[in-house]
């Protein structure tokens, strides 16, 4: 494995671990507000945690594809575009949930 592949794989594991901590209620302060009454709705915590886990798994899959030679620059660009678009959609959804 190249150093880049190991870095991507390690990052994927960290993102999955962070997602599990968020999803199962150990690190809600990462997405909470600044005060004690600013706690997010449980559905928001679940969505952010699940999303983070999925991003970690997707990044892990990209690490495997990079290691096997299947990840082209075009695939990485597409993966990046999907992640950016989904982050924007998640932020919009969370803001709407917070307003409603």
MARFIKOL-733904 format. One line per 3 residues: number of its first residue (from 1); their letters; for each residue y, z, x of N, C-alpha, C, O. Coordinates in Angstrom, 2 decimals. Layout:
<pts>
NUM	A	Y Z X Y Z X Y Z X Y Z X  ...
</pts>
This chain:
<pts>
1	XXX	-1.18 0.00 0.83 0.00 0.00 0.00 1.24 0.00 0.87 1.31 0.68 1.90  2.21 -0.77 0.45 3.47 -0.77 1.18 4.29 0.44 0.79 4.01 1.11 -0.21  5.30 0.72 1.57 6.15 1.88 1.29 6.86 1.72 -0.05 7.03 2.70 -0.78
4	XXX	7.27 0.50 -0.38 7.93 0.25 -1.66 7.03 0.53 -2.84 7.46 1.09 -3.84  5.77 0.14 -2.73 4.81 0.37 -3.81 4.55 1.86 -3.99 4.47 2.35 -5.12  4.43 2.57 -2.89 4.22 4.02 -2.96 5.43 4.69 -3.59 5.28 5.61 -4.40
7	XXX	6.62 4.24 -3.24 7.84 4.79 -3.82 7.89 4.57 -5.32 8.22 5.48 -6.08  7.57 3.35 -5.76 7.57 3.04 -7.19 6.51 3.87 -7.92 6.78 4.40 -9.00  5.33 3.99 -7.34 4.26 4.78 -7.96 4.65 6.25 -8.05 4.43 6.89 -9.08
10	XXX	5.23 6.78 -6.99 5.68 8.17 -7.01 6.78 8.40 -8.02 6.79 9.42 -8.71  7.70 7.46 -8.11 8.77 7.57 -9.11 8.20 7.54 -10.51 8.64 8.28 -11.39  7.21 6.68 -10.73 6.57 6.59 -12.04 5.93 7.93 -12.42 6.05 8.38 -13.56
13	XXX	5.25 8.55 -11.47 4.63 9.85 -11.75 5.67 10.91 -12.09 5.46 11.73 -12.99  6.78 10.91 -11.37 7.84 11.87 -11.65 8.45 11.64 -13.03 8.73 12.60 -13.75  8.65 10.38 -13.40 9.22 10.07 -14.71 8.25 10.49 -15.83 8.69 11.05 -16.84
16	XXX	6.97 10.23 -15.65 5.97 10.67 -16.65 5.98 12.19 -16.76 5.97 12.73 -17.87  6.01 12.89 -15.64 6.03 14.35 -15.67 7.28 14.87 -16.38 7.19 15.81 -17.17  8.41 14.28 -16.11 9.65 14.67 -16.77 9.57 14.41 -18.27 10.01 15.24 -19.07
19	XXX	9.01 13.27 -18.64 8.84 12.95 -20.06 7.95 13.95 -20.77 8.23 14.34 -21.90  6.87 14.36 -20.11 5.97 15.35 -20.70 6.70 16.68 -20.88 6.56 17.34 -21.91  7.48 17.07 -19.89 8.24 18.32 -20.00 9.25 18.27 -21.13 9.42 19.24 -21.87
22	XXX	9.94 17.14 -21.28 10.90 16.99 -22.38 10.17 16.97 -23.71 10.54 17.70 -24.64  9.14 16.15 -23.81 8.43 15.94 -25.08 7.81 17.22 -25.61 7.79 17.45 -26.82  7.30 18.03 -24.74 6.60 19.22 -25.19 7.44 20.49 -25.04 6.89 21.60 -24.96
25	XXX	8.76 20.34 -24.99 9.67 21.45 -25.16 9.98 22.33 -23.98 10.41 23.46 -24.18  9.78 21.86 -22.78 10.07 22.70 -21.63 11.42 22.38 -20.99 11.97 23.23 -20.28  11.96 21.20 -21.22 13.19 20.81 -20.54 14.17 20.19 -21.54 14.77 19.16 -21.23
28	XXX	14.35 20.78 -22.70 15.27 20.21 -23.68 16.72 20.30 -23.21 17.57 19.57 -23.71  17.01 21.18 -22.25 18.38 21.30 -21.77 18.86 20.02 -21.08 20.06 19.82 -20.93  17.94 19.17 -20.65 18.35 17.92 -20.01 19.03 16.97 -20.99 19.82 16.12 -20.59
31	XXX	18.72 17.12 -22.27 19.33 16.24 -23.26 20.16 17.01 -24.26 20.64 16.44 -25.24  20.35 18.30 -24.04 21.13 19.13 -24.95 22.60 19.06 -24.58 22.98 18.54 -23.53  23.41 19.61 -25.46 24.84 19.68 -25.20 25.16 20.82 -24.26 24.29 21.35 -23.57
34	XXX	26.43 21.20 -24.26 26.87 22.22 -23.31 26.81 23.63 -23.87 26.84 24.59 -23.10  26.73 23.77 -25.17 26.74 25.11 -25.76 25.42 25.46 -26.42 24.54 24.62 -26.57  25.29 26.73 -26.82 24.03 27.16 -27.44 23.77 26.49 -28.80 22.62 26.38 -29.21
37	XXX	24.82 26.06 -29.49 24.65 25.41 -30.79 24.54 23.89 -30.68 24.53 23.20 -31.70  24.47 23.38 -29.49 24.41 21.93 -29.28 23.00 21.41 -29.07 22.82 20.30 -28.57  22.00 22.17 -29.45 20.62 21.73 -29.26 20.35 20.48 -30.10 20.77 20.41 -31.26
40	XXX	19.67 19.51 -29.53 19.37 18.29 -30.28 18.30 18.53 -31.33 17.54 19.49 -31.26  18.26 17.64 -32.31 17.23 17.70 -33.34 15.85 17.51 -32.70 15.74 16.81 -31.69  14.81 18.12 -33.25 13.46 17.93 -32.69 13.03 16.46 -32.64 12.33 16.06 -31.72
43	XXX	13.46 15.67 -33.62 13.08 14.25 -33.60 13.71 13.52 -32.42 13.12 12.60 -31.86  14.92 13.94 -32.04 15.59 13.33 -30.88 14.86 13.73 -29.60 14.63 12.89 -28.72  14.49 15.00 -29.50 13.75 15.47 -28.32 12.43 14.73 -28.20 12.05 14.29 -27.12
46	XXX	11.72 14.59 -29.33 10.44 13.87 -29.32 10.63 12.42 -28.89 9.86 11.89 -28.09  11.67 11.78 -29.42 11.91 10.37 -29.09 12.25 10.19 -27.62 11.73 9.30 -26.96  13.13 11.03 -27.11 13.52 10.93 -25.70 12.33 11.22 -24.79 12.13 10.53 -23.79
49	XXX	11.56 12.24 -25.12 10.38 12.56 -24.32 9.34 11.46 -24.33 8.82 11.08 -23.28  9.05 10.94 -25.52 8.08 9.85 -25.64 8.57 8.61 -24.91 7.80 7.94 -24.21  9.85 8.29 -25.07 10.43 7.14 -24.38 10.30 7.31 -22.86 9.93 6.36 -22.17
52	XXX	10.60 8.48 -22.36 10.53 8.74 -20.92 9.10 8.58 -20.41 8.87 8.03 -19.33  8.14 9.07 -21.18 6.73 8.90 -20.80 6.37 7.42 -20.74 5.72 6.97 -19.80  6.78 6.66 -21.75 6.47 5.23 -21.79 7.11 4.47 -20.63 6.50 3.57 -20.06
55	XXX	8.34 4.84 -20.28 8.99 4.19 -19.13 8.22 4.51 -17.85 8.03 3.64 -17.01  7.79 5.75 -17.71 7.00 6.13 -16.53 5.69 5.36 -16.45 5.30 4.91 -15.38  5.01 5.22 -17.59 3.76 4.46 -17.61 4.00 2.99 -17.31 3.22 2.36 -16.59
58	XXX	5.07 2.44 -17.86 5.41 1.04 -17.57 5.74 0.83 -16.10 5.35 -0.17 -15.51  6.46 1.78 -15.53 6.79 1.69 -14.11 5.53 1.81 -13.26 5.40 1.14 -12.24  4.62 2.67 -13.68 3.33 2.77 -12.98 2.56 1.47 -13.03 1.95 1.06 -12.04
61	XXX	2.58 0.83 -14.19 1.91 -0.47 -14.32 2.56 -1.51 -13.41 1.87 -2.33 -12.81  3.87 -1.46 -13.31 4.56 -2.38 -12.40 4.20 -2.09 -10.95 4.11 -3.01 -10.13  3.99 -0.82 -10.61 3.57 -0.47 -9.25 2.20 -1.05 -8.95 1.96 -1.57 -7.86
64	XXX	1.30 -0.97 -9.92 -0.04 -1.55 -9.74 0.06 -3.06 -9.58 -0.58 -3.64 -8.70  0.87 -3.70 -10.42 1.04 -5.15 -10.30 1.68 -5.54 -8.97 1.33 -6.56 -8.39  2.60 -4.72 -8.49 3.21 -4.99 -7.19 2.16 -4.89 -6.09 2.12 -5.72 -5.18
67	XXX	1.32 -3.88 -6.18 0.27 -3.69 -5.16 -0.73 -4.84 -5.16 -1.19 -5.27 -4.10  -1.07 -5.34 -6.34 -2.05 -6.42 -6.43 -1.42 -7.80 -6.26 -2.13 -8.80 -6.21  -0.10 -7.85 -6.16 0.58 -9.13 -5.98 0.92 -9.84 -7.27 1.35 -10.99 -7.24
70	XXX	0.73 -9.18 -8.40 0.99 -9.82 -9.68 2.42 -9.68 -10.18 2.80 -10.35 -11.14  3.21 -8.83 -9.56 4.58 -8.61 -10.01 5.54 -9.54 -9.27 5.82 -9.35 -8.09  6.01 -10.53 -9.97 6.97 -11.47 -9.39 8.39 -10.92 -9.59 8.60 -9.96 -10.32
73	XXX	9.34 -11.55 -8.92 10.74 -11.15 -9.10 11.17 -11.35 -10.55 11.95 -10.56 -11.09  10.67 -12.40 -11.16 11.02 -12.68 -12.56 10.47 -11.57 -13.48 11.14 -11.16 -14.42  9.26 -11.10 -13.20 8.69 -10.02 -14.01 9.48 -8.73 -13.84 9.73 -8.03 -14.82
76	XXX	9.88 -8.42 -12.61 10.71 -7.24 -12.38 12.04 -7.35 -13.10 12.52 -6.38 -13.68  12.64 -8.54 -13.08 13.92 -8.75 -13.79 13.74 -8.56 -15.29 14.58 -7.95 -15.95  12.65 -9.09 -15.83 12.37 -8.94 -17.26 12.13 -7.47 -17.61 12.62 -6.98 -18.62
79	XXX	11.37 -6.78 -16.77 11.10 -5.36 -17.01 12.40 -4.56 -16.98 12.62 -3.69 -17.82  13.26 -4.86 -16.03 14.55 -4.18 -15.94 15.39 -4.45 -17.18 16.03 -3.53 -17.71  15.41 -5.69 -17.64 16.18 -6.04 -18.84 15.66 -5.29 -20.06 16.45 -4.82 -20.88
82	XXX	14.35 -5.18 -20.18 13.76 -4.46 -21.31 14.13 -2.98 -21.25 14.46 -2.38 -22.28  14.07 -2.40 -20.08 14.42 -0.98 -19.93 15.88 -0.74 -20.28 16.20 0.19 -21.01  16.77 -1.59 -19.78 18.20 -1.43 -20.06 18.47 -1.59 -21.56 19.20 -0.79 -22.15
85	XXX	17.88 -2.61 -22.17 18.08 -2.83 -23.61 17.54 -1.66 -24.43 18.15 -1.25 -25.41  16.39 -1.14 -24.03 15.81 -0.03 -24.79 16.60 1.26 -24.60 16.68 2.08 -25.52  17.18 1.45 -23.43 18.03 2.63 -23.21 19.26 2.56 -24.12 19.63 3.55 -24.74
88	XXX	19.87 1.39 -24.19 21.03 1.21 -25.06 20.64 1.48 -26.52 21.36 2.17 -27.24  19.51 0.94 -26.95 19.04 1.16 -28.32 18.77 2.64 -28.58 19.10 3.15 -29.65  18.18 3.33 -27.61 17.90 4.75 -27.77 19.19 5.55 -27.87 19.29 6.47 -28.69
91	XXX	20.18 5.22 -27.06 21.46 5.92 -27.11 22.14 5.71 -28.45 22.67 6.65 -29.03  22.12 4.48 -28.95 22.72 4.19 -30.27 21.99 4.99 -31.35 22.63 5.57 -32.22  20.66 5.02 -31.29 19.88 5.76 -32.28 20.19 7.25 -32.23 20.36 7.88 -33.27
94	XXX	20.26 7.81 -31.04 20.55 9.24 -30.89 21.95 9.55 -31.42 22.14 10.56 -32.09  22.92 8.69 -31.12 24.28 8.92 -31.62 24.34 8.84 -33.14 25.04 9.63 -33.77  23.61 7.91 -33.73 23.57 7.82 -35.20 22.87 9.04 -35.79 23.30 9.55 -36.82
97	XXX	21.82 9.50 -35.16 21.12 10.69 -35.65 22.01 11.91 -35.55 21.96 12.80 -36.40  22.83 11.96 -34.51 23.74 13.09 -34.31 24.87 13.06 -35.33 25.32 14.12 -35.78  25.34 11.87 -35.69 26.43 11.75 -36.66 25.97 12.03 -38.09 26.75 12.50 -38.92
100	X	24.70 11.74 -38.36 24.19 11.87 -39.73 23.65 13.19 -39.98 23.19 13.46 -41.08
</pts>
